[in-house]
Every structure is written in structure tokens, then in C-alpha cells.
Amino acid sequence: MLGLERYEGAPVAQLRGATRRALENLVSTAVEEQVDLVLLAGDLYDGDWRDYNTGLFFSQQMSRLRDARIPVVRLRGNHDAASEITRHLKLPDNVVDLPAQQPKTQLFENLGVAVHGQSFAERAVTQNLAEAYPAPHPGFFNIGLLHTALSGREGHHPYAPCTVEELAAKGYEYWALGHVHQREIVHQEPYIVFPGNIQGRHIREVGPKGCMLVTVDGHRVQLAHRELDVLRWRLCRLEALGAKDPDAVLDMAMGALQQILQEEPERPLAVRLIVQGACRAHAELQRTPERWLQELRARATDLSSGRLWLEKIRFDTQSELSLEQLRARDDIYGNLMRAIQSLKPEDAALKSLEQEWQAVRNKLPPEVLQDAEFAGLLSEERLQRWREQLAWFLLPRLLTGKEGL
């Protein structure tokens, strides 16, 4: 949530408080559902505390569970590994903090449940932790609590690697996994489950976020997702094919945003809007993009009474003329298009740019590099995309509507 002040109209306080409100929702859901046990599979914190308020807030929420006589088992992941968190507070006695030195089994005799797990000692754990998890406890419902990317998940570091087959062969009845932010039921019989995170934090974490409610009746296991997020991220791709002018694009965008508001009637929304497609409106959108960006923001605010925030707007439209037609023109514009198309990765200027980019890349945090916008930045595929974007960026500023763009 850093740098939010740069975003015009961003609901900064709402965004910054979202993860705490989601944790409050988690605790309220546990109390209302009268659950027997809460499991937290790592990355409770996103790094070291700036002050003790972070720990105090978590302790207060765990006290609410203690008052409802609900025990908690938690382990540490890569973001809140033992080496990452320097400040500590004693937690309420209903919280079991699994150690990092070796796996531990926590028995709940009254529930007939055994929870096996191990925390991360360091941020980057590359060994297979599950391999050392103990054998199932006879006569108990055995749960493996593990922070892992399994054999790999897109956008996540391959920490504590292991295979689905290995976990299934362990003999536990359920595996509760952390690290991956996307909800996924990886395997059944036994269930191996990523519940995902409880609050989306940016545009790569779209859609409903929450926890997994697990009901056990003998050997029968039932799962139900419970939504906990207080602010939801959505990606809206608007096809503006045939739009005759920017006002038509705005009308189409309001229709798309109205649909999202109807689909999400309860929560504030952070929406990224990407306008794409070939249309006559393209030239004007590209000539004065700032005007139309602000028009869209104003209309979205009015439409939603402030409930919807356009986190980012991107105009990826094209002229109704094809690039091939433009390159074939026997004039200065055709020459420009042909010059842009001739750019190659081996050109000296681009080689120099790649060296500069690598120097920058080495200083960027992993979370930034996971963004698709940075993947393969100077690849031939990306260069082709840039060539096209450069063409569509320049032409509206050089040609007038009378010249047929």
C-alpha cells in the first residue's frame, strides 16, 4: 500500500485499513460459525513491524477468539519469518506459535485433531520442510499446516518446495497451505488447499478474498469459502470497437462499470480500466488523453457515489486503419511507420538500454519484478508490442482527423 498518495482520488485510509478490517471479519466469522480451531498458514505480517501497534492489533483480535474459547495455530512464512520480525509481544494463551527449528505436532485431545507444522526460520527457505513432518497421529484427524509454493506457482517464490503426491502420501486428512494468494483446491482425498489471502492488496489480486471453512464429520470433509475482504479489486477490459468518438467510449465504459457495481453491491471497488479495440475515437483519445482520463474518473465517481475508484485507466485503442495500411503510405507518415517497425533488439541503442535496465532491475524488489509489465521487458515479443504502441501514440499527434486516421 506504499505510494498511494500518488494516485489521484485514491481512498487511502480505506485501502490502508483494509487488511485489518479483513482480519476483524475473519475473527467475527470464526465466532459466529462457532469454529473449533483457527489455522493461520504464514505471512500474517508483510515484514518487520514499524511499531508495536501492529502486534497489539493482532493480539487484540486473538483475545477475541480466546474469549470465544477458540484456539489458534499459526506458523511463520517468508514475510514474517523468525529472522524478519525483530519486535515481539506475548500472545494470548489460545495461540500456538509453531517453531522454526523442526516440525511440531500440536494435539487437541478434546477435538481429536493433530496439527503438524513448522515455521520459516529465514525468509528464503529452499529445503523441503514437509519431508520431515511426522507420521499421522493414530485415531486423530491429522492436518498439515505448511507455507509452500508446492512445485511452483506463478508469481510466487518456490519456497519449501514439495509435490502434491508427496503431501497426499503423508497420510494426513487435510493440508492447509499458505504462501499462494490465489484460492485453489489443489487436491481432494486428501484435501490440499490454498485458501488465498483474506484481502486483495493490488490489481494482481482481483476478485473475492477470504478464508476456507472446513467442516469435518468423521472422515467426510466439506469446504466452504467465506468472503472476508472489505475492498475488492477488479480488472475491466472494455472493447471499444466502432466507437465513433470519446463520448461514445465514455458511455460504453459507464455501462461496463455499472455492471461491475451490480455484481459487487456491498463493497468499495478498486477498478483498473483498459480501453481497447479499433475505433474512430482512437485519435482523439490519444491526442488529449488527460482530458478523457479525468472525464472517466468524474463520471465513475458520480455513477458509484464514490464507491468505485478507478485505480488506473489505460487507452490501448487502435486506429480503424491497420498498421500495414499505414506503412504502405507513400508519405512522411508511411516512412515513420516503416522506421519504427525496423527497430530490432540487436540495435546498439536498444542494447545500451538493456544494460541500463539490468542495472535498475537488480535494485527492484521481487514483488515488482513479478508484475507482468516487467517480464521480458526487452524481448522481441515486448519490442513488437512497443513498436505498435509507439505508432499509435505518435500518429494521432501528427495526423488530423481529416487525414483518415
C-alpha positions in Angstrom: 0.0 0.0 0.0 3.0 2.3 -0.3 2.9 5.3 -2.6 -0.9 5.6 -2.6 -0.8 9.4 -2.3 0.4 9.4 -5.9 -2.9 8.1 -7.1 -5.5 10.8 -7.7 -8.7 10.2 -5.7 -7.4 7.1 -4.0 -9.3 6.1 -0.9 -6.0 6.0 1.1 -7.4 5.4 4.6 -9.8 2.8 3.3 -7.1 0.9 1.4 -4.6 1.1 4.2 -7.1 -0.2 6.8 -8.5 -2.9 4.6 -6.2 -5.8 5.8 -7.0 -5.1 9.4 -10.7 -4.9 8.8 -10.5 -8.2 6.9 -8.8 -9.8 10.0 -11.6 -8.5 12.1 -14.0 -10.1 9.7 -12.1 -13.4 10.0 -12.4 -13.4 13.8 -16.1 -12.4 13.7 -16.8 -15.2 11.2 -14.9 -17.7 13.4 -17.0 -16.7 16.4 -20.3 -16.6 14.5 -19.6 -20.1 13.0 -18.6 -21.4 16.4 -15.5 -23.0 14.9 -13.3 -25.3 16.9 -10.0 -24.2 15.6 -8.4 -21.4 13.5 -5.3 -22.1 11.4 -3.0 -19.3 10.0 -0.6 -20.6 7.4 2.0 -17.9 7.4 2.7 -14.3 6.1 0.5 -12.8 8.8 2.8 -9.8 8.6 4.3 -8.3 5.4 7.7 -7.8 7.1 9.0 -6.3 10.3 6.7 -4.1 12.3 7.2 -0.3 12.1 5.9 -0.1 15.7 4.2 -2.2 18.3 0.7 -1.2 17.1 0.8 -4.0 14.5 1.4 -6.6 17.2 -1.1 -5.1 19.6 -3.8 -5.2 16.9 -3.2 -8.9 16.2 -3.1 -9.7 19.9 -6.4 -7.9 20.4 -8.0 -10.0 17.7 -6.6 -13.2 19.2 -8.1 -12.2 22.5 -11.5 -12.1 20.9 -11.0 -15.7 19.8 -9.8 -16.6 23.3 -12.9 -15.1 24.9 -14.9 -17.4 22.5 -12.7 -20.4 23.6 -11.3 -20.8 20.1 -7.7 -22.0 19.8 -5.3 -20.7 17.1 -2.4 -22.4 15.5 -0.1 -20.3 13.4 3.2 -20.6 11.6 5.6 -18.1 10.1 6.1 -17.8 6.3 8.7 -16.0 4.2 7.4 -12.5 5.0 7.1 -13.0 8.8 9.9 -15.5 9.3 11.7 -15.6 12.6 14.6 -13.6 11.1 12.3 -10.9 9.7 10.4 -9.8 12.7 12.5 -8.1 15.3 9.8 -6.9 17.7 7.8 -9.4 19.7 4.8 -9.4 22.1 3.5 -12.2 24.2 0.3 -13.6 22.6 -2.8 -14.7 24.4 -2.6 -18.3 25.6 -5.0 -19.6 23.0 -2.4 -19.1 20.3 0.1 -21.8 19.5 3.2 -20.5 17.6 4.8 -23.3 15.7 8.6 -23.4 16.0 11.1 -22.9 13.1 13.8 -25.4 14.3 11.8 -28.5 13.5 8.2 -29.7 12.8 5.9 -29.8 15.8 2.7 -31.7 16.4 0.0 -29.9 18.4 -2.6 -32.3 19.8 -6.2 -31.1 20.6 -7.4 -34.1 22.6 -10.9 -32.8 23.0 -11.3 -32.3 19.2 -9.4 -35.4 18.2 -7.3 -33.2 16.0 -3.5 -33.2 15.4 -1.9 -30.2 13.7 1.6 -30.7 12.3 3.7 -27.8 11.1 6.9 -25.8 11.0 7.6 -22.1 10.7 10.2 -20.4 8.4 13.4 -19.6 10.2 14.6 -17.4 7.3 12.9 -15.6 4.6 14.1 -17.9 1.8 13.6 -21.5 2.8 14.6 -23.7 -0.2 14.5 -27.1 1.5 11.5 -29.4 1.6 10.0 -28.9 5.0 7.2 -31.3 4.5 9.7 -34.2 4.1 10.4 -34.0 7.9 6.8 -33.7 9.0 5.9 -36.6 11.4 3.7 -39.6 10.7 0.0 -39.2 11.3 -1.2 -39.4 14.9 -3.3 -42.6 15.1 -7.0 -42.1 15.8 -6.8 -38.3 15.2 -7.8 -36.0 12.3 -4.4 -35.0 11.0 -3.8 -31.6 9.5 -0.6 -30.5 7.8 0.0 -26.7 8.2 2.6 -25.6 5.6 3.9 -22.5 3.9 4.9 -23.5 0.4 4.6 -23.0 -3.4 4.4 -26.7 -3.9 6.3 -27.5 -7.1 5.8 -23.9 -8.3 3.1 -21.3 -8.6 3.2 -18.3 -10.9 4.2 -15.1 -9.2 5.5 -16.8 -6.1 8.9 -17.7 -5.0 9.5 -21.5 -4.9 9.9 -21.7 -1.1 9.6 -25.0 0.8 9.2 -27.0 -2.4 7.3 -30.3 -2.4 5.0 -32.2 -4.6 1.2 -32.8 -4.3 1.9 -36.6 -4.5 4.3 -36.3 -1.5 1.8 -34.5 0.6 -1.0 -36.9 -0.3 1.2 -39.9 0.6 1.9 -38.5 4.1 -1.4 -39.9 5.3 -2.9 -36.7 6.7 -6.6 -36.0 6.2 -6.1 -32.3 5.3 -3.3 -29.9 4.2 -3.8 -26.2 5.0 -1.3 -24.3 2.8 -0.1 -20.7 2.8 2.1 -18.5 0.6 0.0 -18.5 -2.6 -2.5 -15.6 -2.6 -4.9 -17.2 -5.1 -7.6 -19.6 -3.7 -7.0 -23.1 -5.1 -8.2 -26.6 -4.2 -5.2 -28.4 -5.3 -6.2 -32.0 -4.5 -9.1 -34.0 -3.0 -8.8 -37.1 -0.8 -7.0 -35.7 1.0 -7.8 -32.1 0.5 -4.8 -29.9 -0.2 -5.9 -26.3 -0.2 -4.6 -22.8 -0.6 -7.4 -20.5 0.8 -5.6 -17.5 -0.6 -5.2 -14.2 1.3 -8.1 -12.5 3.1 -7.8 -9.1 1.4 -6.6 -8.3 -2.1 -3.9 -5.7 -1.9 -3.4 -4.7 -5.6 -4.7 -5.3 -9.1 -3.0 -8.7 -9.4 -5.2 -9.9 -6.5 -8.7 -9.5 -8.0 -12.0 -11.0 -7.0 -13.3 -12.4 -3.7 -10.8 -13.0 -0.9 -11.4 -14.8 2.3 -10.9 -18.0 4.3 -11.8 -21.6 3.9 -14.4 -23.0 6.4 -13.6 -26.7 6.9 -16.3 -29.0 8.4 -15.3 -32.5 9.4 -17.8 -35.3 10.1 -15.9 -38.5 10.7 -13.9 -38.9 7.5 -16.2 -36.7 5.5 -14.7 -33.2 4.8 -16.7 -30.3 3.4 -15.3 -26.9 2.3 -17.0 -23.6 2.1 -15.3 -20.3 1.1 -16.2 -17.3 3.3 -15.6 -13.8 1.9 -13.8 -11.5 4.3 -12.4 -8.7 2.0 -13.7 -5.2 2.7 -12.5 -3.7 -0.6 -12.4 -5.6 -3.9 -10.1 -5.3 -6.9 -11.5 -5.7 -10.4 -10.0 -5.6 -13.9 -12.3 -4.3 -16.6 -11.3 -4.7 -20.3 -13.6 -2.6 -22.4 -13.9 -3.4 -26.1 -14.5 0.0 -27.8 -14.8 -1.4 -31.3 -16.5 1.0 -33.6 -16.8 3.9 -31.0 -17.2 7.0 -33.2 -15.9 9.5 -30.6 -14.6 9.6 -27.0 -18.1 10.4 -25.6 -19.2 7.0 -27.1 -16.3 5.4 -25.3 -17.3 7.0 -22.0 -20.9 5.8 -22.4 -19.6 2.3 -23.0 -17.3 2.5 -20.0 -20.1 3.6 -17.7 -22.2 0.6 -18.9 -19.3 -1.7 -18.0 -18.7 -0.1 -14.6 -22.5 -0.2 -13.9 -22.4 -3.9 -14.5 -19.5 -4.3 -12.0 -21.3 -2.3 -9.4 -24.4 -4.6 -9.7 -22.1 -7.6 -9.4 -20.5 -6.2 -6.3 -23.2 -4.4 -4.4 -21.7 -4.4 -0.9 -18.0 -3.4 -1.1 -15.9 -0.4 -2.3 -14.2 -1.3 -5.5 -10.8 -0.5 -7.0 -11.0 -1.0 -10.7 -8.4 -0.9 -13.5 -10.0 0.0 -16.8 -8.3 -0.9 -20.0 -10.0 0.5 -23.2 -9.0 -1.4 -26.3 -10.1 -2.1 -29.8 -10.1 -0.3 -33.2 -12.3 2.7 -33.3 -12.6 6.2 -34.8 -12.3 7.6 -31.2 -8.7 6.4 -31.1 -7.1 9.6 -32.5 -8.8 12.0 -30.1 -8.2 9.7 -27.1 -4.5 9.7 -27.9 -4.3 13.4 -28.7 -5.7 14.6 -25.3 -5.6 11.5 -23.0 -5.5 13.6 -19.8 -8.9 15.1 -20.6 -10.6 11.8 -21.1 -8.9 10.2 -18.2 -10.4 12.8 -15.9 -13.8 12.6 -17.6 -13.8 8.9 -16.9 -12.9 9.4 -13.3 -15.5 12.1 -12.8 -18.2 10.0 -14.3 -17.2 6.9 -12.4 -17.4 8.8 -9.1 -20.8 10.2 -10.0 -22.1 6.8 -11.1 -21.0 5.0 -8.0 -21.5 7.8 -5.5 -17.8 7.4 -4.7 -17.9 3.7 -4.1 -15.8 2.9 -7.2 -12.3 4.1 -7.6 -10.6 3.9 -11.0 -7.1 2.8 -9.9 -5.7 3.1 -13.4 -7.0 3.8 -16.8 -5.2 2.7 -20.0 -6.1 3.5 -23.6 -4.9 0.6 -25.7 -7.1 1.5 -28.7 -6.1 1.4 -32.3 -7.0 3.3 -35.5 -9.5 1.6 -37.7 -6.7 1.7 -40.3 -4.3 -1.2 -39.9 -0.6 -0.7 -39.4 0.0 -2.4 -42.7 -2.1 0.2 -44.4 -0.2 3.0 -42.7 3.2 1.5 -43.5 2.2 1.3 -47.2 1.6 5.1 -47.4 3.9 6.9 -49.7 4.4 9.9 -47.5 6.2 11.0 -44.3 3.8 9.1 -42.1 4.5 5.8 -44.0 8.2 6.5 -43.7 7.8 7.0 -39.9 5.9 3.7 -39.6 8.5 1.8 -41.5 11.3 3.3 -39.4 9.5 2.2 -36.2 9.0 -1.3 -37.5 12.7 -1.6 -38.4 13.8 -1.4 -34.8 15.4 -4.6 -33.7 16.7 -5.9 -30.3 20.2 -6.0 -31.7 20.3 -2.3 -32.4 23.1 -0.5 -30.5 20.7 1.9 -28.8 18.5 -0.9 -27.5 21.5 -2.9 -26.4 22.6 0.1 -24.3 19.0 0.4 -22.9 19.1 -3.3 -21.9 22.3 -2.8 -19.9 20.7 0.2 -18.1 17.5 -1.8 -17.5 19.5 -4.7 -15.9 21.2 -2.2 -13.5 17.7 -1.0 -12.5 16.3 -4.5 -12.3 18.9 -5.6 -9.8 17.7 -2.9 -7.4 14.0 -3.7 -7.6 12.2 -5.9 -5.0 10.9 -9.3 -6.1 7.3 -8.2 -5.8 7.8 -5.6 -8.5 9.6 -8.0 -10.8 6.7 -10.4 -10.6 4.4 -7.9 -12.4 3.8 -9.0 -15.9 4.6 -5.4 -17.0 8.3 -6.1 -16.2 8.6 -9.6 -17.5 10.8 -10.0 -20.6 11.0 -6.2 -20.9 13.3 -6.2 -23.9 12.2 -9.4 -25.5 11.3 -9.5 -29.2 7.6 -10.0 -28.3 7.7 -7.0 -26.0 9.6 -4.9 -28.6 6.9 -5.7 -31.2 4.2 -4.5 -28.7 6.2 -1.3 -28.1 6.6 -0.7 -31.8 2.9 -0.9 -32.2 2.2 1.3 -29.2 4.7 3.9 -30.4 3.0 4.0 -33.8 -0.4 4.5 -32.2 1.0 7.1 -29.8 2.7 9.2 -32.5 0.2 9.1 -35.3 -2.7 10.9 -33.6 -0.4 13.7 -32.7 0.8 14.0 -36.3 -2.3 13.4 -38.3 -5.5 15.2 -38.2 -8.9 13.5 -38.3 -9.2 14.8 -42.0 -6.2 12.7 -42.9 -8.0 9.5 -42.3 -6.7 8.1 -39.0 
